[in-house]
Amino acid sequence: ASSSASGSTTLVLLRSVDTPDLHQPILPSRPASAPVAAQTTPTLPAPKPLVVATKLAATAPPPASLALEMNPNANVRDLPPDPLLSPDPAPHLNDQSGIVFILDISGSMYEPFSGTTRLALARQAIATRIRALKDGTPFALTVYGETAQNSGPLIAASDATRDAAIRFLSREIDCGGGTDLPAGLESASQLGTGSLVVVSDGDLNIAQYVLKAEAARILGPKGHCPALTVIGIYPRPNTEDGRLLESLADEQGGTYRAERFDGTELVTTGPVKPDIAAP
C-alpha cells in the first residue's frame, strides 16, 4: 500500500500443491534413545491445482468533477414536516405579495470553498432575507438538486415562522446530487407566489437556451411571470456560471445580483436596483 499511488491494497493468498494438510495433529517428538517403530509414510492429499484467492483493489475515488455529481445526501433520513411551515389545514395565502426562496443544494454547492462551502454562504444569504421579511408577508422555501422539495405552502412571516424557516434551511435534505433548476422553478411556481428568489452557484449543467425555454414555459414570458431575483453565490471565475444566471434573470425581466465572500461577510455586487426581498 505504501508504494501504491492509489493507496489501495491487493491481497493474494497462495497454496502450494505440496503443502500437507495442516489439520493433521502434530505428534510429540520421541527421545533419541527410544526405539523407532516402523512407520508408514503419511498419505498426502491428492495434488490440487494452485489456488489463488484475490481481493480486488478498492475502486479509486472518482475525480472531483464526477464526485460533485454524486448525491451528497443519499443516506439522509426524511424528517417529518415542521408544523409551523406545513400547518394543517394549510392557509390560503396564494397572492402576489408572496415570496418563495429557491435554494440550490446540488453536489457542487458542497464543494469546499474559502474555509466553508458555497451552500453555507447561500444559506446565510437567504436567512438574512428571511429575517428582513415584514410580519404577515407570505413566504415559503424550495430546495432543489436532481429533484425539488417545498417547505410547505405559503405562510405568514412571524418570529416563529421565520425561525422555523431558518431551521429548514439548515436541514440536510435528499434531493439527489444533480442540478435541475427547472424542477425547482416548477415546484416553487405551484405555490402561487408573486416573487421568486433563486440562490445558486450557477453550476447548472444545462445549456443557456434550454434554461431560458424551460423558465418561460414554467413561469410564463417576461411581463407575465412572477418577479424574479437571481443571486449568484460566488460563481466560479472563467466559467459561464455567472452569465448563465444573469441570462435567466434577463429572460424573465428580473434582477441578477452576485454575492462574493470577502473573508468576513458576503458582499453584493451587480445592479444597484434592490432585489424584491431586500430589507
Secondary structure, DSSP 8 states (H G I E B T S, - for coil): -TT-TT----EEEEE-TT---TTS-------TTS----------------EEEEE--------HHHHTTS-TTTT-------TTTS-SS-----STT-EEEEEE-SGGGGSEETTEEHHHHHHHHHHHHHHTS-TT-EEEEEEESSSEEESSS-EE--HHHHHHHHHHHHS-----SS--HHHHHHHHHTT--SEEEEEE-S---S-HHHHHHHHHHHH-STTSS-EEEEEEES--TTSSHHHHHHHHHHHTT-EEEEEEE-SSSEEEES-SS--TT--
